[in-house]
Amino acid sequence: MNFEPEIVVLYCRQAVGDEASVAVEAEGVSGFRVRAVMVPCSSKVEIGYILRLLEGGADGVQLVACPEEGCRFLIGSLRSRKRVAYVRGLLAQVGIGAERVGISQKAGLSAKELVGLAGARAEAVKKLGANPMKKGERK
């Protein structure tokens, strides 16, 4: 089976230098697919949104937040880290794999570095196989 995981990268607009080049960089990868979505603040990413991304077809989700000391909204990074930990706990409890979801706290990333974070998440997801939450693939 030639499994190419789809990774959704949700990134804080403050974490990446040039958002326009992210899509271009994402097109050039092999072995996985990347869907990059800029969010105004990582704290806006709710638990239900991450779960819906997985249910809707993503094999993994990588949230990229600002470092805590660099967050413009003071506690946005802390909130997002707690939400990711909660989702990882849920996924572990139901046996789907906590490694499907991760968070990185970085600033000033290039598009290449952002896609590199997606690649690391893809490697973790490849060990788990395709996402069993995908609509139409439940048995």
Phi, psi and omega in degrees: 000130180259085184273118175247100183294148173260122181247126174262125178252117175258118185233139176294136181298339179278346185274339185241136182290309186231097184293332183297327183276352180297314180297320180295315180296322182294331180290337186270006183270157175229151180095346176199163177247144182238133171239111183257132182228122177279137175239151182295329177202140181298337180290347178281349181275107182275161179304313181299326180294317179297316179295322178294325176298318178293315179296327183279356175133346179290141176272339179201158179228130176242120177261130179244113183247165174290158170298149184306317182286349182252004183286126180292336181258019173068306183239015181299315181294322178296314178300314183294322178296319178294321180293319178296318178299320179295313180297317178301320177297317178298314182296323178293319181298323182267003174079021180268336178110112179298334184292353177292339184233136179213169179222143174233140177243103185221165176224150175065032180289146171274167177300322179297318178294322178297315178293328175298322176295322176295322179296320177296320177294322179298320179297319178294321182288325180303326179293334181271336184088186183298150181290118180285352179279348184305136178302137177085356181245009177281146180234000000 
